[in-house]
């Protein structure tokens, strides 16, 4: 199996941790690579910064969407939100987070190809089987 889990990291420190932990667990379960998409911090209205490396979460592939992804992903994300948080296309899957509703397809699907995660993922149920690994990965680093 090959592929990648690409999570759109957003928000402040807590939201960044939830995004990373959820994507980490999804990628780990499926044996896929993990990529953090961090372009939201180029235009954050609240002046927030991407801070995960300062929390000891390192050795990650960080990128921005390609020009084509910048055009297509927002539309696909919108469609996924209206399709119970999930759509599947050839070689591509989009998962969205509806606050207060656990995205079951993310937990039970056999992930492959390019899997995009969009949302805040504010539940430890997304990564409960990897809690100890998540805790070990996080440590405060001097600025």
C-alpha positions, 0 to 999 in steps of 0.5 A: 500500500502506498500513499500519503495523509495530508492534513491542513494544520490550522488554528492555535496550539491546541488545534495544531496538536489535534490536527497533527495527532489525528493525521499521525494516527491515520497515517500510522494505521494505514502505513502511509506517509504524513504531510502537514499542509501549513499554508493557513499561517501565511494569512492567519487573521489572528496572527497565529504561527505554526508552532509544532516544531517548538513542541518537539514535533519534528522530522515532518514533511511540511508543504503547501498545496500545489496550484491545482490543489489550491483550486480543487481541494476547497471544492472537494472539501465543501462536497465532503462536508455535505457528504457526511464528512467523506468523499472518495475519488480515484486515488484521492479521499477527502475527510472533513471534521464536523464538530461534535460528530466523530468521522467514522469513515476516517477510523474504519476506512482502509486509507490509500492514495492521497488522503486529505484531512480538513478540520480541527479534529478535536477528539482524542478518539481519533488517535486513542490507540497511539496516545502514548506515542503522541505524548512522547512526541510532544515536549517543550523546546526553548524558543 
